[in-house]
Amino acid sequence: MSERSGEFARQVRAYLEYQLSQGVRKIVLPSPTGPARAAGGLEAIRDELGDCTRCPLSATRRTIVFGEGDPHARLMFVGEGPGADEDREGRPFVGKAGRLLTRMINAMGLERSEVYIANVVKCRPPMNRNPEPHEIAACNPFLEAQIAAVSPEVIVALGRIAAMALLGTKDPIMKLRGMFHDRNGIPVMPTYHPSFLLRNEEDRKWKAEAWSDLKKVMARLGLHVPATGNGS
């Protein structure tokens, strides 16, 4: 079993164990004609997600944050999960970290409307904690379906949680970043989450490394790569 398959199996097991602990005796998984196939596009995936109660995050969220952007984007960004601003507005990356991400996208010569942005989990974890394995597993079919529907040429994984979910690895982001990793034929570039960059903005090396990662993405997409700038 590959490392990615093993991590996915652990997530599914954690999800099933949680459901059993809550007294659920009939586990309903997403239909293979629904998000697993993404046949109806993003709107159909959102419809199947519905007013989701598949994990305990539904009890504390205000709004499901599905994702937004070009449904046929060449470039997709995947983050960890919504924060307080996103939970309130129902849109991904709209807070301070989101504004930095927007500047990073603009520095690449793109607009937010030209990329697709989603998260590993669609509901805000309380106090912005890391999502639990069973929460990631509950949302995973919908993220998989979003990726299949958009069919991006490149995915940027923003932070450790996104890289772990997409690549099935527990390696630290500092080990993963700076190189492409194959995910079912789609190159994935892990890089630092914008919130990490904001927490450590006094040390310019982190933004420089993130910008270096994004320049590799730009080159992969055939975009103009500026000789100067730091992406923010």
Backbone hydrogen bonds in HBPLUS format (Angstrom, degrees):
<---DONOR---> <-ACCEPTOR-->    atom                        ^
c    i                          cat <-CA-CA->   ^        H-A-AA   ^      H-
h    n   atom  resd res      DA  || num        DHA   H-A  angle D-A-AA Bond
n    s   type  num  typ     dist DA aas  dist angle  dist       angle   num
A0006-GLY N   A0002-SER O   2.85 MM   4  6.06 157.6  1.90 150.3 157.0     1
A0007-GLU N   A0003-GLU O   2.96 MM   4  6.18 156.2  2.02 148.3 153.9     2
A0008-PHE N   A0004-ARG O   3.01 MM   4  6.23 159.6  2.06 148.2 153.8     3
A0009-ALA N   A0005-SER O   2.89 MM   4  6.10 156.4  1.95 147.6 154.4     4
A0010-ARG N   A0006-GLY O   3.01 MM   4  6.27 151.3  2.10 144.1 151.4     5
A0011-GLN N   A0007-GLU O   3.01 MM   4  6.29 151.5  2.10 145.9 153.6     6
A0012-VAL N   A0008-PHE O   2.93 MM   4  6.22 161.7  1.96 154.1 158.6     7
A0013-ARG N   A0009-ALA O   2.94 MM   4  6.12 161.2  1.97 147.8 153.2     8
A0014-ALA N   A0010-ARG O   2.97 MM   4  6.15 158.1  2.02 144.5 150.3     9
A0015-TYR N   A0011-GLN O   2.96 MM   4  6.22 153.2  2.03 147.4 154.8    10
A0016-LEU N   A0012-VAL O   2.90 MM   4  6.18 164.9  1.93 156.6 159.9    11
A0017-GLU N   A0013-ARG O   2.86 MM   4  6.04 160.7  1.89 152.4 158.0    12
A0018-TYR N   A0014-ALA O   3.00 MM   4  6.14 151.4  2.08 141.3 148.8    13
A0019-GLN N   A0015-TYR O   3.02 MM   4  6.33 163.4  2.05 150.9 155.1    14
A0020-LEU N   A0016-LEU O   2.98 MM   4  6.24 161.3  2.02 151.6 156.2    15
A0021-SER N   A0017-GLU O   2.94 MM   4  6.11 150.4  2.03 143.2 151.6    16
A0022-GLN N   A0018-TYR O   3.11 MM   4  6.41 130.8  2.37 144.4 157.0    17
A0022-GLN N   A0019-GLN O   3.14 MM   3  5.23 138.3  2.32  97.6 109.2    18
A0024-VAL N   A0019-GLN O   3.06 MM   5  5.41 149.4  2.16 158.9 149.6    19
A0023-GLY N   A0020-LEU O   3.02 MM   3  5.18 160.5  2.06 109.5 112.9    20
A0034-GLY N   A0031-SER O   2.89 MM   3  5.04 160.1  1.93 110.0 115.5    21
A0037-ARG N   A0034-GLY O   3.08 MM   3  5.79 145.5  2.20 118.9 127.0    22
A0038-ALA N   A0034-GLY O   2.95 MM   4  5.99 142.8  2.09 145.0 155.5    23
A0041-GLY N   A0038-ALA O   3.31 MM   3  5.48 166.9  2.33 108.4 111.9    24
A0045-ILE N   A0041-GLY O   3.15 MM   4  6.47 152.8  2.23 148.5 156.7    25
A0046-ARG N   A0042-LEU O   2.91 MM   4  6.16 160.3  1.95 152.2 157.0    26
A0047-ASP N   A0043-GLU O   2.93 MM   4  6.15 151.6  2.01 143.9 152.2    27
A0048-GLU N   A0044-ALA O   2.99 MM   4  6.25 155.1  2.05 145.6 151.3    28
A0049-LEU N   A0045-ILE O   2.96 MM   4  6.23 150.3  2.05 147.2 155.8    29
A0050-GLY N   A0046-ARG O   3.12 MM   4  6.39 150.5  2.21 144.7 151.5    30
A0058-SER N   A0055-CYS O   3.25 MM   3  6.28 170.2  2.26 129.6 131.3    31
A0059-ALA N   A0056-PRO O   3.04 MM   3  5.60 155.1  2.10 115.2 121.8    32
A0060-THR N   A0057-LEU O   3.24 MM   3  5.64 150.8  2.33 108.8 116.1    33
A0061-ARG N   A0057-LEU O   3.14 MM   4  6.19 136.2  2.34 153.1 164.8    34
A0065-VAL N   A0122-LYS O   2.77 MM  57  4.95 176.9  1.77 154.6 154.9    35
A0068-GLU N   A0117-ILE O   3.04 MM  49  5.54 152.3  2.12 148.1 156.7    36
A0117-ILE N   A0068-GLU O   2.85 MM  49  5.54 168.5  1.86 165.0 168.1    37
A0070-ASP N   A0115-VAL O   2.98 MM  45  5.47 144.1  2.11 127.1 129.9    38
A0073-ALA N   A0070-ASP O   3.15 MM   3  4.96 146.8  2.27 120.2 113.4    39
A0153-GLU N   A0074-ARG O   2.72 MM  79  4.97 140.5  1.87 119.3 131.4    40
A0154-VAL N   A0074-ARG O   3.14 MM  80  6.58 150.0  2.24 160.4 168.9    41
A0116-TYR N   A0075-LEU O   3.13 MM  41  6.60 154.1  2.20 148.8 156.5    42
A0076-MET N   A0154-VAL O   3.05 MM  78  6.46 155.8  2.11 152.3 160.0    43
A0156-VAL N   A0076-MET O   2.78 MM  80  6.23 160.4  1.82 161.5 168.4    44
A0077-PHE N   A0116-TYR O   2.81 MM  39  6.25 160.8  1.85 163.1 169.7    45
A0118-ALA N   A0077-PHE O   2.97 MM  41  6.36 159.9  2.01 160.5 166.9    46
A0078-VAL N   A0156-VAL O   2.95 MM  78  6.28 162.9  1.98 166.1 166.2    47
A0158-LEU N   A0078-VAL O   2.85 MM  80  5.92 175.2  1.85 159.7 160.9    48
A0079-GLY N   A0118-ALA O   2.89 MM  39  6.35 159.9  1.93 144.9 148.4    49
A0120-VAL N   A0079-GLY O   2.96 MM  41  6.20 143.1  2.09 132.7 139.9    50
A0121-VAL N   A0080-GLU O   3.20 MM  41  6.59 155.5  2.26 148.9 155.8    51
A0087-ASP N   A0083-GLY O   2.86 MM   4  5.98 156.8  1.91 152.5 159.6    52
A0088-ARG N   A0084-ALA O   3.05 MM   4  6.22 144.2  2.18 141.6 150.6    53
A0089-GLU N   A0085-ASP O   2.96 MM   4  6.18 157.3  2.01 148.5 154.6    54
A0090-GLY N   A0086-GLU O   2.64 MM   4  5.35 145.4  1.76 148.0 154.9    55
A0098-GLY N   A0095-GLY O   3.04 MM   3  4.94 114.6  2.48  91.5 108.1    56
A0099-ARG N   A0095-GLY O   2.86 MM   4  6.22 146.8  1.97 151.2 160.5    57
A0100-LEU N   A0096-LYS O   3.16 MM   4  6.50 149.9  2.25 142.5 150.2    58
A0101-LEU N   A0097-ALA O   2.93 MM   4  6.25 157.3  1.98 146.0 152.6    59
A0102-THR N   A0098-GLY O   2.87 MM   4  6.14 155.7  1.93 147.8 154.1    60
A0103-ARG N   A0099-ARG O   3.09 MM   4  6.37 153.8  2.16 141.3 147.5    61
A0104-MET N   A0100-LEU O   2.91 MM   4  6.24 152.1  1.99 150.7 159.3    62
A0105-ILE N   A0101-LEU O   2.86 MM   4  6.17 156.3  1.92 153.4 159.6    63
A0106-ASN N   A0102-THR O   2.87 MM   4  6.12 161.2  1.90 150.2 155.7    64
A0107-ALA N   A0103-ARG O   2.86 MM   4  6.04 150.6  1.95 143.8 151.8    65
A0108-MET N   A0104-MET O   3.20 MM   4  6.48 128.2  2.49 134.5 147.0    66
A0108-MET N   A0105-ILE O   3.02 MM   3  5.15 136.9  2.21  98.7 111.3    67
A0110-LEU N   A0105-ILE O   3.22 MM   5  5.60 158.2  2.27 145.0 143.6    68
A0109-GLY N   A0106-ASN O   2.82 MM   3  5.12 157.3  1.87 111.0 117.3    69
A0114-GLU N   A0111-GLU O   2.87 MM   3  5.31 158.5  1.92 114.5 121.8    70
A0115-VAL N   A0112-ARG O   3.18 MM   3  5.56 165.5  2.20 113.3 117.7    71
A0128-ASN N   A0125-PRO O   2.96 MM   3  5.18 138.8  2.13 143.3 136.6    72
A0129-ARG N   A0126-PRO O   3.11 MM   3  6.08 164.3  2.13 128.0 130.2    73
A0135-GLU N   A0132-GLU O   2.98 MM   3  5.19 128.4  2.25 104.6 118.9    74
A0136-ILE N   A0132-GLU O   2.97 MM   4  6.33 157.6  2.03 159.3 166.2    75
A0137-ALA N   A0133-PRO O   2.89 MM   4  6.10 158.3  1.93 148.3 154.7    76
A0138-ALA N   A0134-HIS O   3.05 MM   4  6.10 146.3  2.17 131.4 139.5    77
A0139-CYS N   A0135-GLU O   3.25 MM   4  6.47 148.8  2.35 142.5 149.3    78
A0140-ASN N   A0136-ILE O   2.87 MM   4  5.85 131.3  2.11 144.3 158.6    79
A0142-PHE N   A0139-CYS O   2.95 MM   3  5.58 132.9  2.17 119.6 131.8    80
A0143-LEU N   A0139-CYS O   3.20 MM   4  6.52 153.2  2.27 151.4 159.3    81
A0144-GLU N   A0140-ASN O   2.85 MM   4  6.05 169.1  1.86 162.9 166.0    82
A0145-ALA N   A0141-PRO O   2.98 MM   4  6.08 147.6  2.09 131.5 140.5    83
A0146-GLN N   A0142-PHE O   2.91 MM   4  6.12 150.1  2.00 140.4 148.4    84
A0147-ILE N   A0143-LEU O   2.96 MM   4  6.25 164.0  1.99 155.9 159.2    85
A0148-ALA N   A0144-GLU O   2.95 MM   4  6.21 157.7  2.00 145.6 152.2    86
A0149-ALA N   A0145-ALA O   2.84 MM   4  6.00 154.6  1.90 148.1 155.0    87
A0150-VAL N   A0146-GLN O   2.91 MM   4  6.06 168.9  1.92 156.4 158.9    88
A0151-SER N   A0147-ILE O   2.77 MM   4  5.60 156.2  1.83 144.8 153.1    89
A0155-ILE N   A0187-PRO O   3.06 MM  32  6.44 162.0  2.09 157.0 161.8    90
A0189-MET N   A0155-ILE O   2.82 MM  34  6.29 159.6  1.86 160.5 166.9    91
A0157-ALA N   A0189-MET O   3.01 MM  32  6.02 147.3  2.12 119.8 130.1    92
A0191-THR N   A0157-ALA O   2.92 MM  34  6.17 156.4  1.97 175.0 168.0    93
A0159-GLY N   A0191-THR O   2.83 MM  32  5.91 159.2  1.88 167.0 164.4    94
A0163-ALA N   A0159-GLY O   3.07 MM   4  6.30 161.4  2.11 150.7 156.6    95
A0164-MET N   A0160-ARG O   2.79 MM   4  5.96 158.8  1.84 153.2 159.4    96
A0165-ALA N   A0161-ILE O   2.96 MM   4  6.16 163.5  1.99 150.5 154.4    97
A0166-LEU N   A0162-ALA O   2.93 MM   4  6.07 159.1  1.98 150.5 156.3    98
A0167-LEU N   A0163-ALA O   2.84 MM   4  5.69 156.5  1.89 147.4 154.0    99
A0168-GLY N   A0164-MET O   2.72 MM   4  4.99 133.1  1.94 135.7 142.5   100
A0175-LYS N   A0172-PRO O   2.97 MM   3  5.45 143.2  2.11 110.1 120.5   101
A0176-LEU N   A0172-PRO O   3.19 MM   4  6.52 143.6  2.33 143.7 154.4   102
A0176-LEU N   A0173-ILE O   3.13 MM   3  4.94 121.0  2.50  90.1 105.2   103
A0177-ARG N   A0173-ILE O   2.90 MM   4  5.81 162.5  1.93 157.6 159.0   104
A0181-HIS N   A0188-VAL O   2.85 MM   7  5.05 148.6  1.95 136.0 146.5   105
A0188-VAL N   A0181-HIS O   2.77 MM   7  5.05 152.5  1.84 139.5 149.2   106
A0183-ARG N   A0186-ILE O   2.91 MM   3  5.04 142.3  2.05 129.4 141.6   107
A0186-ILE N   A0183-ARG O   2.95 MM   3  5.04 165.3  1.97 111.7 116.1   108
A0196-PHE N   A0193-HIS O   2.93 MM   3  5.31 127.9  2.21 110.0 123.4   109
A0197-LEU N   A0193-HIS O   3.18 MM   4  6.60 155.1  2.24 151.4 158.8   110
A0198-LEU N   A0194-PRO O   2.95 MM   4  6.25 148.7  2.04 147.0 155.4   111
A0199-ARG N   A0195-SER O   3.00 MM   4  6.22 151.9  2.08 141.8 149.2   112
A0200-ASN N   A0196-PHE O   3.09 MM   4  6.23 133.8  2.31 141.7 153.5   113
A0203-ASP N   A0200-ASN O   3.14 MM   3  5.88 151.4  2.22 119.2 125.8   114
A0208-ALA N   A0204-ARG O   3.04 MM   4  6.26 157.7  2.10 152.2 159.3   115
A0209-GLU N   A0205-LYS O   2.87 MM   4  6.07 151.3  1.95 144.6 151.5   116
A0210-ALA N   A0206-TRP O   2.94 MM   4  6.22 158.7  1.99 148.7 154.8   117
A0211-TRP N   A0207-LYS O   2.84 MM   4  5.99 159.7  1.88 149.2 154.8   118
A0212-SER N   A0208-ALA O   2.96 MM   4  6.14 146.7  2.07 139.0 148.3   119
A0213-ASP N   A0209-GLU O   3.00 MM   4  6.33 150.1  2.10 145.0 152.5   120
A0214-LEU N   A0210-ALA O   2.98 MM   4  6.33 158.3  2.02 149.5 155.1   121
A0215-LYS N   A0211-TRP O   2.88 MM   4  6.09 148.2  1.98 146.4 155.0   122
A0216-LYS N   A0212-SER O   3.23 MM   4  6.51 145.4  2.36 140.1 148.1   123
A0216-LYS N   A0213-ASP O   3.15 MM   3  5.29 124.9  2.47  96.8 110.4   124
A0217-VAL N   A0213-ASP O   3.17 MM   4  6.58 146.1  2.29 141.4 151.0   125
A0218-MET N   A0214-LEU O   2.86 MM   4  6.19 156.7  1.91 149.9 156.1   126
A0219-ALA N   A0215-LYS O   2.93 MM   4  6.15 158.6  1.98 145.5 150.8   127
A0220-ARG N   A0216-LYS O   2.98 MM   4  6.15 152.4  2.06 140.2 147.9   128
A0221-LEU N   A0217-VAL O   2.99 MM   4  6.27 143.7  2.12 146.7 156.5   129
A0222-GLY N   A0218-MET O   2.98 MM   4  6.10 109.4  2.49 136.3 153.9   130
A0223-LEU N   A0218-MET O   2.80 MM   5  4.93 158.3  1.85 152.5 148.7   131
A0222-GLY N   A0219-ALA O   3.11 MM   3  4.96 151.9  2.19  96.9 105.6   132
